[in-house]
Amino acid sequence: LYGSQITINFASVNTAGHYDIYIKEPGGTFLVLNNIQPTSITNGVASYVYNNSSPSWFKDEFTYEFLIDAACQDANGNSCDFTATPWRSIQLNS
């Protein structure tokens, strides 16, 4: 079994122009979701829904590592910095 739709929740950053999500599977392969915009933000929690079509990703009972960074922008749209979470391990369950 594998997840065909994954919802990733993370703390939103007020000055974020976009987010990058790095996902490492147990074999060490990376999946990078670049320049994403959250599907929704509610009470400071951003959610992004990823539609997965690969049966080799997001397998049931496997542990994946996630890192999210926010690329910040100033009022003029210029890059001002970025902030990132530490890597976090999460075991997927159906």
C-alpha positions as CSV (number, residue, x, y, z in Angstrom):
1,L,0.0,0.0,0.0
2,Y,1.1,3.6,-0.7
3,G,-0.4,7.0,-0.1
4,S,-1.8,8.6,-3.2
5,Q,-2.6,11.8,-1.4
6,I,-0.5,13.2,1.4
7,T,-1.3,16.3,3.5
8,I,1.7,18.0,5.0
9,N,1.0,20.4,7.9
10,F,3.6,22.9,9.1
11,A,3.8,26.3,10.9
12,S,3.3,29.1,8.4
13,V,5.8,32.0,8.2
14,N,4.2,35.4,7.7
15,T,6.9,36.7,5.3
16,A,7.2,33.5,3.2
17,G,7.0,34.0,-0.5
18,H,7.1,30.2,-1.0
19,Y,8.1,27.0,0.7
20,D,10.3,24.1,-0.3
21,I,9.6,20.6,1.1
22,Y,12.3,18.0,1.2
23,I,11.3,14.4,1.8
24,K,13.8,11.6,2.3
25,E,12.6,8.0,1.9
26,P,14.2,5.1,3.8
27,G,16.6,4.2,1.0
28,G,18.0,7.7,1.1
29,T,16.4,9.0,-2.1
30,F,15.1,12.6,-1.9
31,L,11.9,14.1,-3.3
32,V,12.0,17.9,-3.4
33,L,8.8,20.0,-3.8
34,N,10.0,23.4,-4.9
35,N,8.3,26.8,-4.8
36,I,5.0,25.5,-3.3
37,Q,2.2,27.6,-2.0
38,P,0.1,26.1,0.9
39,T,-3.2,24.7,-0.1
40,S,-4.6,26.4,3.0
41,I,-3.5,28.3,6.1
42,T,-5.6,28.2,9.3
43,N,-4.6,29.6,12.7
44,G,-1.0,29.7,11.7
45,V,-0.9,26.1,10.3
46,A,-0.1,25.8,6.7
47,S,-1.3,22.7,4.8
48,Y,-0.1,21.4,1.5
49,V,-1.8,18.5,-0.3
50,Y,0.5,16.5,-2.5
51,N,-1.0,14.1,-5.0
52,N,1.4,11.1,-5.4
53,S,1.3,8.9,-8.4
54,S,4.4,6.8,-7.6
55,P,3.9,3.5,-5.8
56,S,7.5,3.7,-4.6
57,W,6.8,6.7,-2.5
58,F,4.8,7.0,0.8
59,K,4.6,3.3,1.5
60,D,2.5,2.2,4.4
61,E,4.5,1.6,7.6
62,F,7.7,3.2,6.3
63,T,9.4,6.1,8.0
64,Y,10.1,9.2,6.0
65,E,12.0,12.3,7.0
66,F,10.7,15.8,6.2
67,L,12.3,19.2,6.2
68,I,10.4,22.4,5.2
69,D,12.0,25.8,4.5
70,A,10.4,29.1,3.9
71,A,11.9,31.6,1.5
72,C,11.0,35.0,2.9
73,Q,10.3,38.1,0.9
74,D,10.2,41.8,2.1
75,A,7.4,44.2,1.2
76,N,9.0,44.9,-2.2
77,G,9.1,41.2,-3.1
78,N,12.9,40.9,-2.6
79,S,14.4,37.9,-1.0
80,C,15.2,38.6,2.7
81,D,16.2,35.3,4.1
82,F,14.9,31.8,4.7
83,T,14.1,29.7,7.7
84,A,14.0,25.9,7.9
85,T,12.6,23.3,10.3
86,P,14.9,20.5,11.6
87,W,14.5,17.1,9.9
88,R,11.5,15.3,11.3
89,S,10.8,11.5,11.0
90,I,7.3,10.4,10.5
91,Q,6.0,6.8,10.1
92,L,3.1,6.5,7.7
93,N,0.1,4.5,8.7
94,S,-3.0,3.7,6.6
